[in-house]
Amino acid sequence: MVPGRKALRLSSIGYPSVWPPKGRMQAECMRKRCSTAPGDGCNCGIHALAVVHDVLNAVPLALWPPLVVGRVALWGRVVPGTRGWRAQFAYPSSLMVVERWPWRCKRLPQLESAYGVSATAVRWRDVASVELETQADVGLPLV
């Protein structure tokens, strides 16, 4: 999550890209090897992990909390991987702000307004129980 001029914006945990509000994220091959991302034999594309725990392990602790994870819709070219997917297009369908004190989270209305999706806050200790609830839903991976 990064502050924008007027509102918060979602940013990638692995790349210097910001998710556009109310518009799709489109993958690009940063190496310029692939005409359409995600490409075969390349690591390009929008990465979506299937399990929240994998997302939390991928993020350095210095960057969170707060951390925003969520479900995303993936479309276009989607390539399955061992822990998730790489996609050509993506947009969040719901957001979860992982906070130390979620009852004090004031970011939810800003995120909901910017991206037009629901947002909830959860304590970082309780992420594992949220994962069990969402893991059974198939089709929209967690990022």
Summary of the structure (lengths in Angstrom):
residues: 143
radius of gyration: 14.8
end to end distance: 13.0
largest distance: 45.7
contacts: 415
relative contact order: 0.21
helix: 23%
strand: 34%
